[in-house]
Each structure stands twice: as C-alpha cells, then as structure tokens.
C-alpha cells in the first residue's frame, strides 16, 4: 500500500512514508504542511491518511490500565518526554508542565516548537517503547501498524 519517496533527501535511500515518519517526523510534517508531495498523487493521498493517523494513535489495550498520554514540557517550553499514565493520576507539580490526551499525537513536538529534532527523537523513543515493546522500527512493522485502522482514533 505504501509508495516509496525517492526524491530530495530520500533519493539515495528511498523510504516509504511510514518509515520516514518514524525516522524523521519533522521532515514528514514539514512536507505535508508545505505540499511537497502534492504533485505526486499516490504519495499525496498516502500522506493525507498518514498525517491524520499520526495525530490520533490509540493507546494500546495491552497497556491497560494506562489510559492517558502525558507530554512533558520543559521549563524552557520545549517538548521533553511522553509517557502513558492513568488519567486519574494527580497532576505534576514542578517547573515542568504537562499536557494530557487520550491518544498519542506524533505532531506534538512540532505543535510546541517548529523544527524540534530532539523533541521528535524523544517522542519516537517513547512511541517505540510503548507501542513496539522497545523493538526496532522495521519497514514491515511500521507499515503494518499504520495500515491498520484499528490503531487510530480517526482512521
């Protein structure tokens, strides 16, 4: 289902959009926001689907009773971490702040600060831990994950 991106940054080492999303989400969201894929109809359609799904990832039922995503924002106003918690857990008190949601949004670091490579890497590390049991993001695994509508609030 997923076409390869084989131009620009990806010309020497083509990747599918799900692979790009889990290796360089900042580039993926930048490309979507700037219509970089618009002239390539198949990629544009895939990017639209993936963009919607990447912003609405369900918490895995295997992680129950954790039912809430907590994003940590540093005292400098930058994304610093993400974890799954129980929604009933008391709010954090301290210099860092938190944002809670009922689903994971891979766009979160960019929503806080444009072009946040470190924030994206930190989020992907937690995403891999909770959704992929800490195992590598292989092509087959990420394509299967993003192909399954059951993994998303808004498939």
N, C-alpha and C positions, 0 to 999 in steps of 0.2 A: 504493500500500500504506500510506502514512503519512498519518494524520489530522492535522488542524491543531489546535493548542492555541489556543483563542480566549477564554480567561478569565483573570482575575487580571492578572498582569504582561503577559500576551500578548493582552489583549482589544483593544487599539488596533492592534496589529500582529501578527496571528496567524502562527505558525510551526509547522512540523512538528517532531516530537521530534528527528530528526537535526539539523535546523537549530539547535534550542535547544542540543543537546549541544555543537556546535562554536562556539556564541556565548556560552553561559553554562552550562558543565558543572556548576558549583557548584549552580545552581538545579535542573538536571536531577536530580542525585544526591540533593539535599535533597528534591525532590518524590517521588522513588522511596522514599526512607527514611521519609518521613512520610505515605505512602499518599495523597498529594494527588490522584492520578489514579484511585484505587480505584473511585470511583463512576461513572466513565466507562469502561465495559467495553472498548471498542476501544482507547482510549488506554492503559489499564492493561496490556492484552496487548502492545501495541507497546512500552511502556516496559519490560516484563519482558524482551523479546527484546533491545532496545537496551541495557539495563543489562548483560546477560550479554555481549553482543558488545563493548561499550565497554571491558570489563575484560580482553579477550582478543584483541587485534588482532595478527594475524600480521605479521612483518617482511616487507616487500615483497621478492619474489625478485629484483627489479631492483636491489636494494641489496646483493646478494651481493658480497663475502664477509662483509659485516657481518651478524652472526647473533645479536646481543645488544643489548638496550636497557639503557642506563646512565642511571639517575636520579641527579642530583646533589642532595645535601642540604647546605645552608649550615652554617656553624659555629654558627648560631643555631637549627638544627634545622628549617629551612623548606625546602620544595622550591625549587630554583633553576634546574634545567635538565634536559634529556633529550637524549641523542644515541644514534645507532646506532654500535656498535663491533664488532670481532671479539672473540668470547668469550675468545680466547687472550691478549688484551692484558693486560699486568700491571695489578694493582690500583693505584688512585690513592693517593698518599702526600701528606698535607697536612691543613689544617684542615677542609676539606670532606670529607664522606663520600659513598660511592656505594652504590647498590643495583643489582644486575644481574638481568635477567629475560630469558626467551627470547621474550617478547611484550610489546606495549605495553598498559598499563592506564591509561585516561584518568581513573580514580579516584585515581591515585597522589598528587596534591597533597592531596586530602581525607583520604587514609589517613594522611598525615603530620601534617596540621593542618586541623581543621574550618574551613570558610569561608575559603578561601585564593584570593581572586580573582586576585592577582598570580601565584601558582603555576599556576593554571589557564590564565591567559593565556600564560605562558611555555611550558607544555606544548603548548598548541594551536599556538603559533608553530612549535615543532619538529615537531609532527604534520603541519602544513601543508607544511613544508619537505621532510620525508622521504616522506610518503605522497601528497602532492598536488603535488610539484615546485615548491612555493612559490606555487602559483596560488591564487586566491581560493576560499573555501568557498562555492560556489554551491549553491542548493537542489538542482538536478539531480545535481550531483557527490556531495554528501554523502548524498542519498537513495539513489543508485545504490551507493555504497560500502557503506553499512550494510545494504543489501538483499541483497548478495552473500555467501552463507555461506562462500565460498572465502577471504574476507578475515579469517576468525576461527578461533582455536584451538578455541573452543567455540561453534559457530554456534547 
